[in-house]
Every structure is written in structure tokens, then in C-alpha cells.
Amino acid sequence: MLLEEILRAGGQRGIREFRADVLASNGGMLRLLAHHTDVAWRRTLQGIAEISFRRRSPLGVTDVDAMQR
């Protein structure tokens, strides 16, 4: 999936947080982001949802755990 490739490539380059502007009426994309990423925040203005998200951590692994390795 393209989203996974973008998240993986960004992670390899040290990018941990991403931002997207999505039409608020684009339920499919909003569900995709909610299901496959950790959404840090979201706000909607004038029909545009601005979303900040990170790659979902493997089950039980936090950023602190990853930094200690």
C-alpha cells in the first residue's frame, strides 16, 4: 500500500510525524489514516481536515522503548 511505503521511507529518513490535508467528505481516506496510523491530532476548517499522524508502533513498543535500543 502506498501509505505504508511513504511511512517506511519517511522513517528511514528520520521523519516521524506526517501531516495531510484531506477533504472532510473523503471518508475513505480518513478511515485509512485512522486504521493504519496513530493520529496525533485532527481539525477541520471549511471542509478540509488537517491531520497529523505517525506510523503505528508495533504492538507493545513505544517511542521510548525504541529510543532505548
Sequence and secondary structure as in RCSB ss.txt:
>XXXX:A:sequence
MLLEEILRAGGQRGIREFRADVLASNGGMLRLLAHHTDVAWRRTLQGIAEISFRRRSPLGVTDVDAMQR
>XXXX:A:secstr
 HHHHHHHHHHHTT  EEEEEEETT HHHHHHHHHHEEEEEEEEETTEEEEEEEE   TT  HHHHHH 
